[in-house]
Amino acid sequence: MKAATFLLTSILALLLSSCGFGPYSRSFKQATATFPHPAPNSEGPWVGTWKSNVNGHTGPLWCIVSPSPDQPTQFNFRYRAGWGKLQFGDYTHTVTTKPSPNGSLPLAGEMILPGGFGTYQVKGLLTRDSFTATYHSKADHGTMTLHRPAKP
């Protein structure tokens, strides 16, 4: 129960610190509409789910991956997550990484969660067609599994 309360509180904190639903939805729709199929690399829009290994909770997850305009070795992972049918605002996690020659992108980083909820760590790999990762925070850990969205 403590983990569920922490997760809900963390998600609410992200919601309160976010930019809202409109800007993310517009950005995601634009990224999906302009994204080439097949994917040339691991950048661009992703859609899927997260799942807690602690309590089994799950929800939708969206992500837009883009290189940081001012740092060539950094990538911005702009997430929007939900719990059940609820969808929350977005947050950006900047990760230092370097694309492999085959277009895959290793993912390993951490960020401090807003509201003093601790540190969020993520590890995984993005290929041109799949995005799989694990996450760890103070009271939760689990998986993220994403794929390319359908072209509108």
Secondary structure, 3 states (H helix, E strand, C coil): CHHHHHHHHHHHHHHHCCCCHHHHHHHHHHHHHHCCCCCCCCCEEEEEEEEECCCCCEEEEEEEEEECCCCCCEEEEEEEEEECCEEEEEEEEEEECCCCCCCCEEEEEEEECHHHCCEEEEEEEECCCEEEEEEECCCCEEEEEEECCCCC
